[in-house]
Amino acid sequence: MRFSHVSLGALALAVATPAFADPKPAGPVDPVAAAPAGEAPAPAAAADETAPPPEITVTGGVTLVSDYRFRGISQTNLQPAIQGTLSVTHKSGFYATVWSSSTSGYVTFSGTGSQEIDAIVGYSKTVGGFKLDGGLLYYIYPRSRPVGDNSKGDFFEPYADVSYTLGPVTAKVTVNYAWKQKALSLDQGQTGLLPKNDNVYLAGDLSAAIPKTPLSLSAHIGHTWGPSWLALGNEYTDWGVGASLAWKNLTLGVSYVDTDGVFTLANGKNAARSGVVVSLGASF
């Protein structure tokens, strides 16, 4: 996390969705539903179902959020952020994504910087109705470090998830594991006196599109185990519910986010407190 002494990265490929939404690509695009870039989609009755899928699909977007939350905890001092993403997906299921968000600059991991960049590579495949997805995420924190600051913010986090869709409802279970790294140490490598730490995050998500409407609902619960900075030095649980409204390439999202953790900022506010997050995104 990106707080005064905690660093959480963010997975947020899907733009303008609730704060706890899955960030990873949805996989290869349906070749019947998608038209080549620069061309209008053909009428459904005339669609060539035998046409091969595109080799590569490029998607992306930009989002404004009222508070950048990850795993329930604010990384922007409870203030707004702007985020952007770009993803390239091969028809085989392999994908690569770059995601970035503005941050507050008051946190140790970003030093005096104000940006987070997440680089993701992964593979997605559907087997027997179950969608399997896994890969590696690298959190990057460009910054200008103060003199004498030996802290290390960048770290890796592999992930894996399994989801199943029945009608308009999708259920998913996700696990993220970050092995022992300097960035996850309780002193973030500044003194070298404390050992490196690892971290585990387990989450469950449920989402549903309301038929014949542009509305979608979602619910989330997750638990973080430490000891590490990602787990607030111990462990905690986060949860939330949300809704989104889609119109053309725009999405308006609102979610309620809460945790049972406490992280007091320099201004006395609790970055882990409950709150409502509103987002507006545009995708392409």
VOKENU-766857 format. One record per atom (N, C-alpha, C): x, y, z; residue in three letters. Coordinates in steps of 0.02 Angstrom, whole numbers, padded with zeros to 5 digits, always signed. Last residue first. Layout:
XYZALA/...
# end
This chain:
-00575+00097-01224PHE/-00572+00089-01297PHE/-00547+00019-01313PHE/-00666+00187-01095SER/-00625+00132-01120SER/-00625+00131-01196SER/-00676+00295-00959ALA/-00687+00288-01031ALA/-00640+00234-01056ALA/-00754+00316-00798GLY/-00702+00294-00842GLY/-00724+00292-00915GLY/-00772+00367-00637LEU/-00797+00380-00704LEU/-00742+00364-00752LEU/-00819+00323-00469SER/-00772+00323-00525SER/-00808+00338-00590SER/-00821+00338-00293VAL/-00855+00349-00356VAL/-00804+00353-00411VAL/-00832+00257-00140VAL/-00788+00275-00195VAL/-00828+00281-00259VAL/-00858+00281+00030VAL/-00891+00272-00036VAL/-00843+00298-00089VAL/-00789+00192+00172GLY/-00799+00250+00128GLY/-00835+00231+00064GLY/-00706+00149+00326SER/-00758+00138+00275SER/-00767+00202+00234SER/-00525+00160+00345ARG/-00594+00168+00367ARG/-00643+00156+00309ARG/-00393+00158+00322ALA/-00428+00094+00314ALA/-00502+00100+00334ALA/-00339+00278+00355ALA/-00341+00261+00283ALA/-00379+00197+00270ALA/-00397+00388+00469ASN/-00386+00316+00461ASN/-00394+00298+00387ASN/-00312+00543+00507LYS/-00366+00504+00477LYS/-00347+00431+00469LYS/-00200+00613+00549GLY/-00244+00585+00600GLY/-00302+00544+00572GLY/-00110+00650+00457ASN/-00161+00700+00473ASN/-00212+00674+00523ASN/-00036+00536+00439ALA/-00004+00591+00475ALA/-00054+00645+00495ALA/-00153+00400+00468LEU/-00111+00442+00428LEU/-00081+00499+00470LEU/-00171+00241+00534THR/-00178+00312+00548THR/-00127+00353+00507THR/-00260+00107+00499PHE/-00196+00137+00480PHE/-00204+00212+00485PHE/-00339-00039+00543VAL/-00330+00031+00560VAL/-00262+00053+00537VAL/-00462-00158+00480GLY/-00395-00135+00497GLY/-00394-00061+00515GLY/-00574-00207+00428ASP/-00570-00210+00501ASP/-00501-00189+00525ASP/-00647-00103+00297THR/-00599-00152+00322THR/-00606-00156+00398THR/-00744-00058+00150ASP/-00730-00056+00221ASP/-00678-00109+00239ASP/-00836+00031+00025VAL/-00777-00009+00043VAL/-00764-00002+00118VAL/-00957+00042-00097TYR/-00944+00052-00025TYR/-00889+00004-00005TYR/-00955+00121-00257SER/-00946+00063-00213SER/-00936+00086-00141SER/-00996+00157-00424VAL/-00999+00179-00354VAL/-00994+00118-00310VAL/-00960+00210-00592GLY/-00961+00161-00539GLY/-00965+00192-00470GLY/-00995+00227-00759LEU/-00999+00261-00695LEU/-01005+00209-00641LEU/-00915+00218-00913THR/-00941+00180-00857THR/-00939+00222-00793THR/-00921+00230-01092LEU/-00915+00261-01026LEU/-00945+00216-00972LEU/-00947+00190-01219ASN/-00882+00172-01192ASN/-00869+00204-01124ASN/-01116+00167-01189LYS/-01066+00167-01242LYS/-00998+00148-01213LYS/-01129+00157-01022TRP/-01160+00191-01078TRP/-01107+00202-01131TRP/-01159+00070-00870ALA/-01121+00077-00932ALA/-01162+00112-00985ALA/-01142+00079-00700LEU/-01188+00095-00754LEU/-01147+00109-00817LEU/-01120-00024-00555SER/-01093+00016-00610SER/-01146+00023-00665SER/-01095-00049-00380ALA/-01138-00049-00438ALA/-01107-00006-00492ALA/-01040-00146-00235GLY/-01039-00092-00283GLY/-01088-00101-00340GLY/-00966-00181-00076VAL/-01019-00193-00125VAL/-01020-00134-00173VAL/-00833-00258+00020GLY/-00868-00203-00012GLY/-00923-00227-00058GLY/-00690-00284+00130TRP/-00751-00305+00096TRP/-00784-00245+00064TRP/-00544-00354+00210ASP/-00578-00299+00176ASP/-00640-00326+00140ASP/-00452-00394+00356THR/-00502-00413+00307THR/-00532-00351+00276THR/-00278-00423+00403TYR/-00341-00387+00407TYR/-00387-00412+00351TYR/-00125-00443+00497GLU/-00173-00465+00447GLU/-00237-00426+00455GLU/+00017-00364+00515ASN/-00013-00424+00545ASN/-00059-00456+00493ASN/+00064-00254+00448GLY/+00107-00283+00500GLY/+00079-00345+00530GLY/-00028-00232+00349LEU/-00027-00185+00406LEU/+00012-00213+00464LEU/+00006-00314+00246ALA/-00044-00339+00293ALA/-00049-00294+00355ALA/+00106-00250+00178LEU/+00043-00260+00143LEU/-00013-00281+00191LEU/+00212-00260+00265TRP/+00180-00195+00259TRP/+00113-00202+00224TRP/+00185-00416+00354SER/+00219-00375+00303SER/+00184-00308+00302SER/+00166-00578+00419PRO/+00175-00506+00432PRO/+00212-00471+00376PRO/+00004-00578+00343GLY/+00073-00555+00344GLY/+00117-00604+00382GLY/-00141-00591+00239TRP/-00099-00619+00292TRP/-00028-00592+00286TRP/-00298-00524+00202THR/-00226-00518+00192THR/-00189-00545+00252THR/-00448-00563+00120HIS/-00410-00564+00182HIS/-00336-00565+00166HIS/-00605-00501+00052GLY/-00536-00524+00046GLY/-00501-00522+00114GLY/-00752-00491-00043ILE/-00722-00499+00023ILE/-00652-00527+00014ILE/-00879-00408-00139HIS/-00810-00431-00131HIS/-00793-00440-00057HIS/-00998-00387-00270ALA/-00983-00394-00199ALA/-00914-00425-00192ALA/-01096-00294-00390SER/-01039-00334-00370SER/-01031-00334-00295SER/-01200-00265-00535LEU/-01189-00265-00463LEU/-01130-00309-00446LEU/-01241-00161-00673SER/-01208-00220-00647SER/-01197-00210-00572SER/-01348-00095-00803LEU/-01326-00098-00733LEU/-01292-00164-00716LEU/-01414-00077-00919PRO/-01342-00064-00920PRO/-01311-00068-00850PRO/-01530-00215-00947THR/-01514-00149-00920THR/-01438-00139-00925THR/-01558-00345-00979LYS/-01593-00293-01016LYS/-01584-00223-00986LYS/-01510-00411-00819PRO/-01532-00421-00889PRO/-01572-00361-00916PRO/-01376-00352-00730ILE/-01449-00353-00729ILE/-01474-00357-00801ILE/-01238-00451-00697ALA/-01266-00400-00742ALA/-01342-00407-00741ALA/-01143-00478-00553ALA/-01203-00495-00591ALA/-01225-00437-00634ALA/-01014-00555-00455SER/-01040-00500-00496SER/-01099-00524-00537SER/-00910-00586-00321LEU/-00973-00605-00352LEU/-00999-00545-00391LEU/-00755-00645-00257ASP/-00795-00594-00289ASP/-00857-00623-00322ASP/-00634-00669-00131GLY/-00691-00696-00167GLY/-00733-00639-00194GLY/-00458-00688-00097ALA/-00519-00648-00106ALA/-00572-00687-00144ALA/-00307-00678-00009LEU/-00359-00723-00035LEU/-00424-00684-00039LEU/-00138-00645-00007TYR/-00204-00614-00010TYR/-00252-00662-00043TYR/+00012-00649+00085VAL/-00039-00687+00049VAL/-00104-00649+00051VAL/+00188-00614+00089ASN/+00119-00592+00099ASN/+00072-00634+00057ASN/+00348-00605+00177ASP/+00306-00622+00120ASP/+00234-00604+00137ASP/+00494-00504+00220ASN/+00430-00537+00235ASN/+00395-00557+00170ASN/+00661-00494+00285LYS/+00613-00487+00231LYS/+00550-00525+00249LYS/+00698-00440+00457PRO/+00699-00486+00400PRO/+00649-00468+00346PRO/+00779-00287+00511LEU/+00722-00333+00512LEU/+00722-00377+00451LEU/+00890-00212+00480LEU/+00890-00248+00543LEU/+00832-00299+00547LEU/+00893-00129+00373GLY/+00919-00196+00362GLY/+00919-00238+00425GLY/+00844-00001+00368THR/+00898-00015+00415THR/+00930-00083+00403THR/+00760-00004+00256GLN/+00794+00058+00273GLN/+00852+00046+00322GLN/+00681-00110+00217GLY/+00752-00111+00198GLY/+00790-00049+00218GLY/+00556-00096+00275GLN/+00564-00082+00203GLN/+00637-00076+00183GLN/+00533-00140+00398ASP/+00568-00076+00395ASP/+00584-00057+00323ASP/+00465-00255+00369LEU/+00432-00208+00414LEU/+00470-00142+00419LEU/+00475-00295+00195SER/+00503-00296+00262SER/+00468-00243+00305SER/+00438-00283+00066LEU/+00386-00305+00113LEU/+00411-00311+00184LEU/+00550-00249-00005ALA/+00497-00200-00002ALA/+00443-00218+00049ALA/+00627-00367-00002LYS/+00647-00310+00040LYS/+00590-00260+00048LYS/+00526-00515+00007GLN/+00562-00464-00030GLN/+00576-00405+00016GLN/+00456-00672-00002LYS/+00496-00627+00040LYS/+00538-00580-00002LYS/+00319-00667-00122TRP/+00370-00700-00083TRP/+00411-00648-00044TRP/+00152-00642-00127ALA/+00215-00606-00136ALA/+00267-00639-00092ALA/+00011-00705-00202TYR/+00064-00720-00154TYR/+00127-00682-00173TYR/-00163-00707-00214ASN/-00102-00671-00232ASN/-00049-00689-00179ASN/-00306-00786-00275VAL/-00253-00787-00225VAL/-00192-00751-00254VAL/-00484-00784-00296THR/-00418-00760-00315THR/-00368-00768-00259THR/-00633-00839-00366VAL/-00588-00844-00309VAL/-00518-00827-00332VAL/-00795-00788-00424LYS/-00723-00795-00434LYS/-00686-00798-00367LYS/-00944-00795-00520ALA/-00911-00802-00455ALA/-00837-00815-00467ALA/-01067-00708-00609THR/-01000-00736-00611THR/-00971-00737-00540THR/-01225-00710-00689VAL/-01188-00708-00626VAL/-01119-00741-00634VAL/-01310-00726-00795PRO/-01281-00659-00787PRO/-01235-00654-00726PRO/-01265-00894-00819GLY/-01311-00841-00838GLY/-01278-00773-00830GLY/-01128-00917-00731LEU/-01191-00951-00741LEU/-01244-00897-00756LEU/-00954-00932-00734THR/-01012-00891-00751THR/-01073-00934-00764THR/-00815-00938-00630TYR/-00866-00977-00664TYR/-00927-00932-00674TYR/-00636-00930-00605SER/-00703-00900-00605SER/-00751-00945-00645SER/-00487-00922-00516VAL/-00533-00966-00551VAL/-00602-00934-00547VAL/-00321-00852-00518ASP/-00391-00851-00500ASP/-00431-00900-00543ASP/-00164-00795-00457ALA/-00202-00847-00492ALA/-00275-00841-00471ALA/-00006-00707-00458TYR/-00077-00713-00442TYR/-00108-00770-00482TYR/+00148-00640-00388PRO/+00111-00686-00432PRO/+00038-00690-00411PRO/+00225-00493-00369GLU/+00170-00529-00338GLU/+00135-00574-00390GLU/+00373-00397-00330PHE/+00335-00442-00373PHE/+00280-00476-00334PHE/+00413-00220-00301PHE/+00411-00291-00283PHE/+00366-00330-00331PHE/+00489-00066-00252ASP/+00467-00111-00304ASP/+00465-00183-00280ASP/+00546+00004-00142GLY/+00474-00002-00148GLY/+00451-00053-00198GLY/+00664+00017-00020LYS/+00652-00014-00085LYS/+00578-00027-00092LYS/+00763+00142+00065SER/+00704+00099+00059SER/+00696+00074-00012SER/+00862+00228+00101ASN/+00882+00166+00067ASN/+00824+00118+00058ASN/+00889+00393+00109ASP/+00833+00346+00107ASP/+00853+00284+00067ASP/+00992+00486+00097GLY/+00995+00439+00153GLY/+00938+00389+00155GLY/+00889+00608+00026VAL/+00958+00588+00041VAL/+00957+00542+00102VAL/+00734+00545-00042PRO/+00772+00592-00002PRO/+00842+00565+00012PRO/+00702+00496-00211ARG/+00713+00478-00141ARG/+00753+00531-00104ARG/+00578+00515-00315SER/+00640+00551-00300SER/+00653+00539-00226SER/+00511+00375-00411ARG/+00512+00425-00357ARG/+00578+00462-00354ARG/+00407+00244-00463PRO/+00455+00297-00482PRO/+00454+00351-00428PRO/+00374+00096-00419TYR/+00360+00160-00387TYR/+00415+00211-00406TYR/+00291-00048-00475ILE/+00347-00002-00486ILE/+00328+00066-00457ILE/+00253-00216-00460TYR/+00236-00149-00436TYR/+00298-00104-00441TYR/+00210-00342-00566TYR/+00268-00306-00540TYR/+00248-00235-00523TYR/+00133-00499-00571LEU/+00124-00426-00568LEU/+00186-00395-00535LEU/+00101-00640-00668LEU/+00147-00606-00622LEU/+00137-00531-00628LEU/-00034-00760-00675GLY/+00021-00721-00702GLY/+00063-00690-00648GLY/-00191-00835-00728GLY/-00134-00828-00684GLY/-00078-00788-00716GLY/-00349-00911-00738ASP/-00308-00852-00753ASP/-00250-00848-00704ASP/-00482-01003-00804LEU/-00421-01004-00764LEU/-00376-00947-00786LEU/-00651-01025-00799LYS/-00599-00982-00827LYS/-00540-00982-00779LYS/-00748-01167-00832PHE/-00710-01129-00782PHE/-00656-01088-00817PHE/-00799-01239-00937GLY/-00841-01187-00908GLY/-00807-01145-00855GLY/-00690-01321-00973GLY/-00750-01350-00944GLY/-00796-01299-00910GLY/-00584-01189-00966VAL/-00584-01262-00968VAL/-00647-01287-00935VAL/-00510-01048-01035THR/-00572-01076-01010THR/-00572-01152-01020THR/-00368-00951-00987LYS/-00396-01005-01028LYS/-00460-01031-00995LYS/-00236-00833-00987SER/-00305-00849-00969SER/-00332-00902-01016SER/-00087-00769-00919TYR/-00118-00815-00967TYR/-00187-00833-00941TYR/+00019-00620-00905GLY/-00020-00676-00882GLY/-00049-00718-00939GLY/+00097-00480-00833VAL/+00098-00528-00888VAL/+00060-00590-00862VAL/+00098-00309-00789ILE/+00068-00374-00781ILE/+00078-00417-00843ILE/+00153-00174-00694ALA/+00165-00212-00756ALA/+00141-00283-00744ALA/+00100-00023-00628ASP/+00096-00096-00621ASP/+00105-00128-00689ASP/+00158+00121-00550ILE/+00151+00087-00614ILE/+00150+00012-00602ILE/+00117+00267-00463GLU/+00126+00195-00460GLU/+00116+00167-00530GLU/+00174+00428-00407GLN/+00148+00383-00459GLN/+00162+00310-00442GLN/+00247+00527-00343SER/+00174+00531-00341SER/+00143+00486-00395SER/+00391+00538-00229GLY/+00357+00531-00293GLY/+00282+00532-00286GLY/+00463+00535-00118THR/+00433+00599-00133THR/+00398+00598-00201THR/+00417+00372-00087GLY/+00464+00424-00070GLY/+00431+00492-00079GLY/+00333+00269-00107SER/+00341+00314-00164SER/+00390+00370-00149SER/+00342+00208+00018PHE/+00362+00171-00041PHE/+00371+00216-00102PHE/+00294+00306+00110THR/+00364+00287+00109THR/+00384+00254+00044THR/+00184+00438+00053VAL/+00198+00371+00077VAL/+00270+00353+00069VAL/+00144+00552-00004TYR/+00159+00557+00068TYR/+00181+00490+00096TYR/+00106+00542-00133GLY/+00174+00563-00122GLY/+00192+00568-00049GLY/-00020+00501-00179SER/-00014+00562-00140SER/+00057+00587-00130SER/-00032+00453-00353THR/-00033+00440-00282THR/-00019+00504-00245THR/-00103+00397-00508SER/-00072+00450-00468SER/-00079+00430-00395SER/-00070+00241-00587SER/-00113+00286-00548SER/-00072+00340-00515SER/-00071+00122-00721SER/-00038+00173-00681SER/-00089+00216-00645SER/-00029-00030-00806TRP/-00079+00011-00771TRP/-00042+00062-00727TRP/-00008-00136-00939VAL/+00025-00084-00900VAL/-00030-00040-00871VAL/-00007-00309-00982THR/-00043-00249-00962THR/+00002-00200-00926THR/-00025-00446-01089ALA/+00021-00402-01053ALA/-00015-00336-01041ALA/-00071-00619-01114TYR/-00083-00548-01114TYR/-00030-00511-01074TYR/-00126-00770-01193PHE/-00073-00732-01161PHE/-00088-00657-01166PHE/-00223-00826-01272GLY/-00238-00816-01202GLY/-00185-00778-01164GLY/-00213-00832-01407SER/-00196-00893-01370SER/-00214-00888-01297SER/-00234-00705-01454LYS/-00290-00751-01457LYS/-00277-00816-01420LYS/-00162-00587-01339HIS/-00155-00631-01397HIS/-00213-00682-01396HIS/-00184-00420-01288THR/-00202-00490-01278THR/-00195-00529-01343THR/-00128-00282-01202VAL/-00122-00317-01266VAL/-00134-00391-01254VAL/-00186-00135-01122SER/-00177-00207-01121SER/-00174-00235-01191SER/-00171+00003-01018LEU/-00164-00021-01086LEU/-00148-00095-01084LEU/-00239+00133-00913THR/-00218+00064-00925THR/-00215+00049-00999THR/-00240+00256-00780GLY/-00243+00237-00850GLY/-00217+00166-00859GLY/-00312+00372-00664GLN/-00281+00309-00679GLN/-00288+00293-00753GLN/-00309+00495-00537ILE/-00321+00481-00608ILE/-00281+00418-00626ILE/-00394+00522-00381ALA/-00336+00500-00420ALA/-00358+00492-00493ALA/-00442+00610-00226PRO/-00453+00583-00294PRO/-00387+00563-00328PRO/-00401+00553-00055GLN/-00412+00604-00106GLN/-00419+00572-00176GLN/-00355+00479+00050LEU/-00427+00488+00044LEU/-00446+00542-00007LEU/-00221+00465+00021ASN/-00239+00509+00077ASN/-00313+00528+00073ASN/-00211+00369-00075THR/-00208+00439-00097THR/-00230+00486-00042THR/-00238+00243-00045GLN/-00168+00257-00061GLN/-00159+00329-00084GLN/-00347+00167+00072SER/-00332+00223+00028SER/-00258+00230+00017SER/-00396-00003+00069ILE/-00358+00050+00102ILE/-00338+00104+00052ILE/-00456-00112+00006GLY/-00493-00075+00056GLY/-00459-00014+00085GLY/-00374-00155-00093ARG/-00386-00199-00036ARG/-00413-00160+00023ARG/-00354+00012-00128PHE/-00334-00055-00147PHE/-00337-00100-00086PHE/-00422+00164-00188ARG/-00421+00112-00136ARG/-00395+00047-00166ARG/-00417+00324-00220TYR/-00384+00264-00245TYR/-00378+00214-00187TYR/-00564+00413-00237ASP/-00514+00390-00188ASP/-00483+00326-00216ASP/-00634+00447-00348SER/-00637+00494-00292SER/-00587+00476-00237SER/-00557+00428-00508VAL/-00586+00399-00448VAL/-00584+00449-00391VAL/-00560+00417-00681LEU/-00555+00463-00625LEU/-00590+00431-00566LEU/-00474+00325-00806THR/-00525+00328-00754THR/-00509+00382-00703THR/-00452+00261-00971VAL/-00432+00309-00919VAL/-00489+00317-00870VAL/-00396+00119-01070GLY/-00443+00169-01045GLY/-00412+00214-00993GLY/-00391-00024-01182GLY/-00363+00023-01133GLY/-00416+00071-01110GLY/-00334-00155-01292THR/-00386-00119-01255THR/-00353-00072-01205THR/-00303-00251-01432VAL/-00277-00198-01390VAL/-00335-00161-01357VAL/-00274-00415-01485THR/-00325-00365-01467THR/-00293-00315-01419THR/-00213-00518-01615ILE/-00198-00475-01557ILE/-00254-00425-01547ILE/-00278-00596-01710GLU/-00219-00622-01676GLU/-00206-00584-01611GLU/-00455-00614-01711PRO/-00396-00572-01721PRO/-00337-00600-01682PRO/-00523-00773-01765PRO/-00516-00719-01716PRO/-00455-00677-01731PRO/-00589-00802-01931PRO/-00541-00817-01877PRO/-00537-00759-01828PRO/-00759-00827-01974ALA/-00700-00784-01977ALA/-00654-00799-01919ALA/-00873-00896-01962THR/-00814-00935-01978THR/-00751-00893-01981THR/-00974-00808-01945GLU/-00955-00847-01886GLU/-00893-00889-01899GLU/-00995-00657-02001ASP/-00964-00718-02025ASP/-00937-00758-01966ASP/-01151-00576-01987ALA/-01086-00589-01958ALA/-01059-00656-01983ALA/-01277-00544-02025ALA/-01228-00552-02079ALA/-01159-00569-02053ALA/-01349-00527-01913ALA/-01372-00579-01958ALA/-01321-00593-02012ALA/-01286-00417-01852ALA/-01280-00483-01822ALA/-01298-00538-01871ALA/-01194-00310-01962PRO/-01257-00330-01931PRO/-01251-00402-01907PRO/-01021-00274-01917ALA/-01071-00296-01965ALA/-01135-00314-01928ALA/-00950-00127-01846PRO/-00970-00197-01839PRO/-01024-00214-01889PRO/-00841-00023-01944ALA/-00903-00031-01906ALA/-00921-00104-01902ALA/-00665-00010-01919GLU/-00721-00031-01959GLU/-00783-00037-01915GLU/-00560+00021-01836GLY/-00575+00067-01890GLY/-00634+00048-01933GLY/-00515-00146-01801ALA/-00507-00075-01785ALA/-00520-00033-01846ALA/-00644-00268-01835PRO/-00576-00243-01840PRO/-00573-00168-01827PRO/-00770-00302-01707ALA/-00752-00283-01776ALA/-00680-00260-01777ALA/-00833-00433-01606ALA/-00786-00377-01615ALA/-00770-00366-01688ALA/-00916-00542-01606ALA/-00941-00480-01576ALA/-00896-00421-01592ALA/-00840-00642-01662VAL/-00903-00624-01694VAL/-00927-00556-01670VAL/-00730-00658-01579PRO/-00719-00635-01648PRO/-00783-00616-01684PRO/-00717-00599-01418ASP/-00760-00640-01460ASP/-00754-00616-01532ASP/-00549-00576-01364VAL/-00613-00548-01381VAL/-00651-00595-01426VAL/-00461-00663-01233PRO/-00471-00647-01303PRO/-00542-00623-01317PRO/-00477-00584-01067GLY/-00458-00636-01114GLY/-00472-00617-01186GLY/-00496-00483-00980ALA/-00549-00533-00983ALA/-00532-00589-01031ALA/-00356-00432-00879PRO/-00393-00436-00941PRO/-00444-00491-00941PRO/-00378-00381-00704LYS/-00344-00417-00758LYS/-00387-00422-00820LYS/-00439-00324-00595PRO/-00404-00280-00641PRO/-00378-00315-00703PRO/-00595-00339-00520ASP/-00539-00375-00548ASP/-00505-00332-00600ASP/-00640-00209-00399ALA/-00650-00249-00459ALA/-00587-00283-00482ALA/-00651-00128-00290PHE/-00624-00194-00278PHE/-00629-00238-00340PHE/-00710-00010-00331ALA/-00641-00007-00309ALA/-00610-00075-00300ALA/-00807-00038-00483PRO/-00799-00027-00411PRO/-00727-00038-00388PRO/-00737+00034-00635THR/-00776-00016-00600THR/-00768-00004-00526THR/-00658+00110-00723ALA/-00721+00137-00697ALA/-00765+00085-00667ALA/-00579-00022-00815VAL/-00586+00047-00796VAL/-00656+00062-00769VAL/-00482-00158-00777ALA/-00550-00138-00795ALA/-00562-00068-00770ALA/-00355-00158-00713LEU/-00361-00152-00785LEU/-00430-00129-00806LEU/-00293-00146-00580ALA/-00354-00113-00602ALA/-00359-00106-00676ALA/-00216-00179-00440LEU/-00231-00212-00502LEU/-00295-00179-00526LEU/-00094-00092-00347ALA/-00163-00098-00369ALA/-00167-00135-00433ALA/+00002-00115-00194GLY/-00005-00102-00265GLY/-00077-00107-00284GLY/+00037-00040-00043LEU/-00007-00087-00078LEU/-00006-00068-00150LEU/+00143-00007+00088SER/+00136-00005+00015SER/+00091-00059-00010SER/+00160+00102+00227VAL/+00134+00039+00201VAL/+00127+00045+00126VAL/+00189+00221+00286HIS/+00239+00169+00291HIS/+00211+00101+00270HIS/+00098+00311+00230SER/+00158+00337+00260SER/+00209+00283+00273SER/+00053+00204+00090PHE/+00039+00252+00143PHE/+00104+00275+00172PHE/+00018+00112-00027ARG/+00056+00172-00027ARG/+00031+00216+00028ARG/+00042-00059+00000MET/+00000+00000+00000MET/+00043+00061+00000MET/
# end
